[in-house]
Amino acid sequence: QVQLVESGGGVVHPGRSLRLSCAASGFTFSNYAFHWVRQAPGKGLEWVALISYDGRKKHYADSVKGRFTISRDNSENTLNMQMNSLRPEDTAVYYCARPLGYYDSSGYYYGSDAFDIWGQGTMVTVSS
Amino acid sequence: DIQMTQSPSSLSASVGARVTITCRASQSISNYLSWYQQKPGKAPKLLIYAASRLQSGVPSRFSGSGSGTDFSLTIGSLQPEDFATYYCQQSFGTSYTFGQGTKLEI
């Protein structure tokens, strides 16, 4: 079935790095853009980053720009996020999410940017 | 960046009641607006996309409306499983801002 599974979360000290991964299955990974969304404990949802279906375009929230890098491996059906210079305010559950819309082989986009498939989330705690 | 403001932040209602949550964008976003439901410890679930289109498998008591800057989510007759937190999200441009959430309580 269509599924996203995150991994890589954990406890790290401020200033250190962590790499999250999201393994996709049940659909053609390379046809979709992907996003990371996070949720601090007891808080709302915050969009973090987007990567295009071919990996050429990347966009970041201002709060993580210059510190986080989103990437993908279409041969391994995996989405990644390298998180450097971590801060206590980065503490959150991190979700990968796939939009409803997809790209066909000609690069045409069909559908909506709404996030219809989410992983279960992976917890990142930044604390000394 | 586009800001999304939901109201109310929390809402108490009874089973069978009709409730409406509103979401306002800081600039026009056409119909690039989605609604999500989130229960504690779970990932969000897509309810409505393109402002008014019901996601497959979502009960018809959920409906969305609006365009431009003002949007609403209506639950026609609350069921016990509807008590959760609801978020709007805009996808206009390359930023995907969420509203702050509305907690719907019994």
HADDOCK unambig.tbl for C-alpha pairs under 7 A between the chains (distance, minus, plus):
assign (segid A and resid 44 and name CA) (segid B and resid 100 and name CA) 5.65 0.50 0.50
assign (segid A and resid 44 and name CA) (segid B and resid 101 and name CA) 6.27 0.50 0.50
assign (segid A and resid 45 and name CA) (segid B and resid 98 and name CA) 6.31 0.50 0.50
assign (segid A and resid 46 and name CA) (segid B and resid 97 and name CA) 6.98 0.50 0.50
assign (segid A and resid 46 and name CA) (segid B and resid 98 and name CA) 6.43 0.50 0.50
assign (segid A and resid 47 and name CA) (segid B and resid 96 and name CA) 5.98 0.50 0.50
assign (segid A and resid 47 and name CA) (segid B and resid 97 and name CA) 6.17 0.50 0.50
assign (segid A and resid 59 and name CA) (segid B and resid 94 and name CA) 6.68 0.50 0.50
assign (segid A and resid 113 and name CA) (segid B and resid 91 and name CA) 6.36 0.50 0.50
assign (segid A and resid 114 and name CA) (segid B and resid 34 and name CA) 6.06 0.50 0.50
assign (segid A and resid 114 and name CA) (segid B and resid 49 and name CA) 5.96 0.50 0.50
assign (segid A and resid 115 and name CA) (segid B and resid 46 and name CA) 6.62 0.50 0.50
assign (segid A and resid 116 and name CA) (segid B and resid 46 and name CA) 5.49 0.50 0.50
assign (segid A and resid 118 and name CA) (segid B and resid 43 and name CA) 6.41 0.50 0.50
assign (segid A and resid 119 and name CA) (segid B and resid 43 and name CA) 6.99 0.50 0.50
assign (segid A and resid 120 and name CA) (segid B and resid 42 and name CA) 6.97 0.50 0.50
assign (segid A and resid 120 and name CA) (segid B and resid 43 and name CA) 5.91 0.50 0.50
